[in-house]
Amino acid sequence: MSAAIVVGAVSCGSVPSTNYYSLRVPPPPAAAHTPQTAAVLGIERFNAPDALRNDRLVYYSSPTQVGFYDYHRWVADPASMLRDDVSRRIEQAGLFADVELLPARGGSNYYLRGRVLHFEEVDYEGAVSGRVGLELTLVRGSDRQVLWSDSRQAKIAAAGQGHAAVIEALNAASDRVLGELLPPLLAKAEEELKQGAKKSP
């Protein structure tokens, strides 16, 4: 599946058009899941380095030299896109009665924190690549105890030239990172919820 691309309008004169990109949206499940518990998960805003707090595509031409593409942008900043992706995937797992993006009106039984470590094009050390790194932390709401925390990083070479190939590489790297982080997170959450159910009268 190709990455979503939205082309912006062309301004007058010789100013190039701005291209917008997004992460792939996970396909909906074949059938709606019945929530396994009544617990609510609140997902906090993900933190990110200053370079990733805007919508411009970021590239590294060396380990210490950072650049930005002015006419190639994400539809939202990487932290927001990854948070939305994580939210959809956890909701589709059907473990929680509700998965909310914070701030929200209702209270949450558990909280998920995120920190984006990498989300950029890498132009050194061989082939042009997409690199994604993410840290997730699950916190119990009643006492703010950290139940689980882990981080993963993936770097995938672009299968071609141009921005579209880099976007595909970043999508693939995101899929790999979330595919490694979410199963153990959900397993820990399920274990915690079962223990809580046993303690309930």
C-alpha positions as CSV (number, residue, x, y, z in Angstrom):
1,M,0.0,0.0,0.0
2,S,1.4,3.3,-1.0
3,A,1.8,6.2,1.4
4,A,-0.9,8.8,1.3
5,I,0.1,12.0,-0.5
6,V,-1.8,15.2,-0.8
7,V,-0.5,17.8,-3.2
8,G,-1.0,21.5,-2.1
9,A,-2.1,24.3,-4.4
10,V,0.5,26.0,-6.5
11,S,1.2,29.6,-5.5
12,C,1.6,32.3,-8.1
13,G,5.0,32.9,-9.6
14,S,7.8,30.4,-9.4
15,V,7.2,29.1,-5.8
16,P,7.1,25.3,-5.8
17,S,4.0,23.5,-4.7
18,T,4.0,22.0,-1.3
19,N,3.6,18.2,-1.0
20,Y,2.0,16.7,2.1
21,Y,2.4,13.1,3.4
22,S,0.9,10.9,6.0
23,L,1.4,7.6,7.7
24,R,-0.6,4.7,6.5
25,V,-3.9,4.2,8.4
26,P,-4.2,0.6,9.8
27,P,-7.1,-1.2,8.1
28,P,-10.2,-1.7,10.4
29,P,-10.8,-5.1,11.8
30,A,-13.1,-7.5,9.9
31,A,-15.5,-7.4,12.8
32,A,-15.9,-5.0,15.7
33,H,-14.3,-6.2,18.9
34,T,-16.3,-6.5,22.2
35,P,-14.1,-4.7,24.8
36,Q,-12.5,-7.3,27.1
37,T,-12.6,-4.9,30.2
38,A,-14.3,-1.8,31.4
39,A,-10.9,0.0,31.8
40,V,-10.2,3.3,29.9
41,L,-6.8,4.1,28.5
42,G,-5.8,7.7,28.2
43,I,-2.9,8.5,25.7
44,E,-1.0,11.6,26.6
45,R,0.6,13.9,24.0
46,F,3.9,12.3,22.8
47,N,7.1,14.3,23.5
48,A,9.6,14.8,20.7
49,P,12.9,16.6,20.1
50,D,12.6,20.2,18.9
51,A,13.5,19.2,15.3
52,L,10.4,17.0,15.1
53,R,7.9,19.4,16.6
54,N,6.7,20.8,13.3
55,D,5.4,19.3,10.0
56,R,8.5,19.6,7.8
57,L,10.3,16.5,6.7
58,V,13.6,16.2,8.5
59,Y,16.8,14.8,7.0
60,Y,20.3,14.0,8.4
61,S,23.2,14.5,6.0
62,S,25.6,13.4,8.8
63,P,25.2,12.3,12.5
64,T,25.3,16.0,13.5
65,Q,23.9,17.9,10.5
66,V,20.2,18.4,10.3
67,G,18.1,19.8,7.4
68,F,14.5,20.5,6.7
69,Y,12.4,20.3,3.4
70,D,10.3,23.4,3.1
71,Y,8.1,22.0,0.4
72,H,7.7,18.5,1.6
73,R,5.7,18.3,4.8
74,W,3.7,15.9,7.0
75,V,-0.1,16.4,7.4
76,A,0.7,16.8,11.2
77,D,3.9,16.7,13.3
78,P,5.4,13.2,13.7
79,A,4.5,12.9,17.4
80,S,0.8,13.5,16.7
81,M,0.8,11.1,13.8
82,L,2.4,8.3,15.8
83,R,0.1,8.9,18.7
84,D,-2.9,8.6,16.4
85,D,-1.5,5.4,14.9
86,V,-0.8,3.9,18.4
87,S,-4.4,4.9,19.5
88,R,-6.0,3.2,16.5
89,R,-4.0,0.0,16.9
90,I,-4.7,-0.3,20.6
91,E,-8.4,0.4,20.1
92,Q,-8.5,-2.3,17.5
93,A,-7.0,-4.8,19.9
94,G,-10.2,-4.6,21.9
95,L,-8.6,-4.8,25.3
96,F,-9.9,-1.5,26.7
97,A,-13.5,-0.2,26.8
98,D,-12.3,3.1,25.5
99,V,-9.0,4.6,24.2
100,E,-8.9,8.4,24.6
101,L,-6.5,11.0,23.3
102,L,-5.8,13.4,26.2
103,P,-6.9,15.9,27.3
104,A,-10.4,14.3,27.6
105,R,-13.4,15.0,29.8
106,G,-13.6,11.6,31.4
107,G,-11.1,9.9,33.7
108,S,-8.7,7.1,32.7
109,N,-7.7,4.0,34.5
110,Y,-4.4,3.8,32.7
111,Y,-2.2,6.3,30.9
112,L,0.2,5.8,28.0
113,R,3.1,8.2,27.5
114,G,5.2,8.4,24.4
115,R,8.5,9.9,23.3
116,V,9.5,10.1,19.7
117,L,13.3,9.4,19.5
118,H,13.7,9.5,15.7
119,F,11.5,10.2,12.7
120,E,13.7,11.3,9.8
121,E,15.4,10.6,6.5
122,V,19.0,9.5,6.9
123,D,21.3,10.4,4.0
124,Y,24.6,9.0,5.2
125,E,26.1,5.5,5.9
126,G,25.1,4.0,2.6
127,A,21.6,4.0,1.1
128,V,19.1,6.7,1.9
129,S,16.9,5.4,4.7
130,G,14.0,6.2,6.9
131,R,14.6,6.0,10.7
132,V,12.0,5.8,13.4
133,G,12.5,5.5,17.1
134,L,9.8,5.5,19.8
135,E,9.6,5.0,23.6
136,L,6.3,4.0,25.3
137,T,5.4,3.9,29.0
138,L,2.3,2.5,30.6
139,V,1.2,4.0,33.9
140,R,-1.5,2.9,36.3
141,G,-3.8,5.8,37.1
142,S,-4.6,5.1,40.7
143,D,-1.0,5.4,42.0
144,R,0.9,6.6,38.9
145,Q,3.1,3.6,39.1
146,V,5.0,2.7,35.9
147,L,3.9,-0.8,34.8
148,W,5.9,-1.1,31.6
149,S,8.3,0.9,29.5
150,D,10.3,0.1,26.4
151,S,11.8,1.7,23.3
152,R,12.5,0.4,19.8
153,Q,14.2,1.8,16.7
154,A,14.1,0.8,13.1
155,K,16.0,2.0,10.1
156,I,14.9,0.9,6.6
157,A,16.5,1.7,3.3
158,A,14.4,3.5,0.7
159,A,13.5,1.2,-2.2
160,G,14.1,3.8,-4.8
161,Q,14.8,7.5,-5.2
162,G,12.8,10.6,-4.3
163,H,10.6,11.6,-1.4
164,A,7.9,9.0,-2.0
165,A,10.4,6.2,-1.5
166,V,11.6,7.8,1.8
167,I,8.0,8.1,2.9
168,E,7.5,4.4,2.2
169,A,10.6,3.6,4.2
170,L,9.4,5.7,7.2
171,N,6.0,3.9,7.0
172,A,7.7,0.6,7.0
173,A,10.0,1.6,9.9
174,S,7.0,2.9,11.9
175,D,5.1,-0.5,11.3
176,R,8.2,-2.4,12.5
177,V,8.6,-0.3,15.6
178,L,4.9,-0.5,16.6
179,G,4.8,-4.2,15.7
180,E,7.6,-4.7,18.3
181,L,6.3,-2.4,21.0
182,L,2.6,-2.9,21.1
183,P,2.3,-6.7,21.7
184,P,4.3,-6.7,24.9
185,L,2.6,-3.5,26.1
186,L,-0.8,-5.1,25.5
187,A,0.3,-8.3,27.2
188,K,1.4,-6.3,30.3
189,A,-1.9,-4.3,30.3
190,E,-3.9,-7.5,30.0
191,E,-1.9,-9.1,32.9
192,E,-2.5,-6.0,35.0
193,L,-6.2,-6.0,34.3
194,K,-6.6,-9.6,35.2
195,Q,-4.8,-9.1,38.5
196,G,-7.1,-6.1,39.2
197,A,-10.2,-8.2,38.5
198,K,-9.0,-10.9,40.9
199,K,-8.6,-8.3,43.7
200,S,-12.1,-6.8,43.1
201,P,-14.8,-8.1,45.5
